[in-house]
Amino acid sequence: MDSERFDGLMRTSGQARSRRQTLRGLAGVAAGASALALSVGTRAQEASPAASSEAAASPVSPMGTEVAWLPVWMVKAGGLESVRALLEEMVTSARSEAGTLSYAVYVSEDGQTITFYERYADEAAVLAHQVRFGERFAERAMAAMTCSRITVLGSLGEEVRKTLDCGPQTSLQPFGGFSVG
């Protein structure tokens, strides 16, 4: 995406940040992710929403500490084949991230729309993922695709919200349900 189009998208979403500022912001959450993980008192890989006393005692969220989201990206010129290797690398990377419960990539029939389904044990795992994405993939992803919107399922703190730079955001709070292992 050229800088002019990116800046235009940022203005329409009420943010006046450049691509460089966005990448710096993603990289800057590394310290925050570590601090949050320490303040929670648990490592993300040990987090288990179903086994967590926090989750069991939560009157608000039947889903415990889980957070999921669905970012939607539009592929730029070159189509799906131009981003296939990047998407495969992102899936492989997410597989090894502590606290990542699900990470799936869905592609439209025309190969122009990519939707991710990402599910994390808790906010610390989300921050750790965002840091890794910022360090390894953000620049290449933004060059090949445009994130057009994101739907967040669960509660996010301000620190994580600052890392989301994906067009309009819809945040949905848990109403009911359950999660199996």
PyMOL commands that set and color helices and strands:
alter all, ss='L'
color gray80, all
select helices_A, chain A and resi 3-12+19-28+30-40+44-46+53-57+79-95+123-136+138-144+158-163
alter helices_A, ss='H'
color red, helices_A
select strands_A, chain A and resi 67-75+100-107+113-120+145-153+169-172
alter strands_A, ss='S'
color yellow, strands_A
deselect
rebuild
show_as cartoon
